[in-house]
Structures are given as structure tokens and as C-alpha cells.
Amino acid sequence: MAVKLKIKKGDNVKVITGDDKGKTGKVLAVYPKTLKVVVEGCKIAKKAIKPSDKNPNGGFINKEMPMDISNVAKIQE
């Protein structure tokens, strides 16, 4: 059964719990099956990447990770 979510891609939200509490940002992605969202500039993780044609040296990138949808609140515009 599909779940109707009140937060959609492109909405402005405020993080209400967790390490990034108080930060605001735009929703980049919504995952309704797992009830998670990706918020711009929040829950940043450093990920290792292997060398490739695009990035010959490999290295690390900073990437936003999904957080539970209950940890964010939609901001009225």
C-alpha cells in the first residue's frame, strides 16, 4: 500500500532532531518505501571512491545521506 507523504522533492525543510538540528535546506530526494529524505547540506558523510577515468586518483567525496522523514519539518513559504 502506498504511503502519502507531505514532503516532496524541492520543498524547504528544517531539521528538528539529530546532529544537524536547526539547519534548513531543500529536499533533493524522497524515498517513500523507506520513509527517508535527502536534505541539501545535512547529514554529510565522507565517502571513498575508487580510481576511474573520471577521477584517476580516487579519493574522498562529501555526500548527503538519507535521514528519516520524521526528523524534518516542512517550512511554510
Secondary structure, DSSP 8 states (H G I E B T S, - for coil): -----S--TT-EEEE-SSTTTT-EEEEEEEETTTTEEEETTSSEEEEEE---SSSTT-EEEEEE--EEGGGEEE---
